[in-house]
Amino acid sequence: MGEEVLTEEELSLFTGTIDYHRLTMGSLNCTDGVAHVATKGKAFWLIDAIASYQTNKIREQYPFQKWILEVENEKGLLCMFDTDNNKVIQQKIPYTDFPLKEITFYLTNNVLLLPSEN
């Protein structure tokens, strides 16, 4: 039997968190939903990519961040948007096998969460 694939439907079931998870070397905490994405979607690299941009300057200037990964033809585009929906950061991902076409995260108070967990 094949491995189960991460789906958008299951992500909508995460509505809050019981625990916070430290999935990176930095000070970024993640909710249960984000930990699920990292584990089932084999996307620890994605959490690391977001964490790598969290300098003091970025955190101070953008206390709320929206991160979107778009995937097409096994290539990704990871972007950060501010509260006015202005694109602040863009990173091309030359190859990814991430199973969803798109995923959105919010980052606030050093916690990365899914929109349904807000």
N, C-alpha and C positions, 0 to 999 in steps of 0.2 A: 504494500500500500504506500502511496506517495505521501510526501510531507504536506501538511496543511499550509495554505498560503494566507498571508495577512489580507484582510478585506476591510473596506470602508465601513460596512455594516457593523462589524464587531467594534470598531473604534468609537462609533456613536454610543455604545453601551457604557463607556467610561464617563461618568458624571461626577467628578470629584475624585479625591484620592484618600486612601487609608494611610499609605506610607509615602515618604519621600526617599528617593534613591539617588545615590552619588554614582553616576555612570561614567564620569570623566575624572581626570586628575585635578581639575580646577574646582572652583567653589560652586559650580552649577548643580542644582538639585533638579530631579525629574519626578514627575508624578507616576502613578501606577500605569496610566495609559501610555506615556512615553516609554517607560520601561518595557511595556508589552511590544510596542513598535520596534524598539531596539532589539529585543530578543527574537520575537517571531518573524519580524521583517529583516533580520540580520543587518540591522542598521546602526550598530554602535558607531560606525564611521560618520554617520549623519549627525549624531549627537555631538561627537568630537568636533566636527566641522563647525557647528554652531558655537560650541564652547570656545573654539579657537579665536573667535572674533570678540570675545568678552573682555576687552581691555577696560581699564578704569574710565578712560575717556568715552568709550562707546556706552558703557553702562550709565554714566552720568548724563550724557547727551540724549540717550534714548532709554529712559527707564521702562518703557513698554515697547516691545519689539514683536513684529509679526514675521515669521519665517515661513517661506513656501518653497518646497521642492517640487519641480515639475520634471517628469520623466517622459522622454520620447525616443524611440529607437535605441534604447539602452544608453542614452546620454541624459545627463541631468543638468538642471539649472537651479541653483540655490540662491534665493534672494531674501534680503531683510528689508522690511518696510517700517516706517515710523508711524506715529498715530494719525498723520494726515495722508497715509497711504503713499508716501514718496519712497521710491526705491533708494536705499542707502548703500547696500552691499549687494554685489552679484558675483557668484562664483560658478564657473562652468565645471561640470563633473564629466570627464571624458568617457567614463564607463560606469554603469551601475546596473545591478540586477534587482533593484528595489521593486517590489511587486505592485505598487500602486502608481497610477499616472500622476497623482498629485497628493501632497500632504501638507497641512498647515500646522504650525506650532505657534504658541504665544510664549513670550519670555517676559516675566516681570518679577521683581524682588528675588532675582537669581533662581527662579523656578521656571523650568520649561514644562509646558503643559499643552494638552490638546484643546482645541476650541470648546469641545463638549464638557471639559473639566473646569471651565471658567466660572 
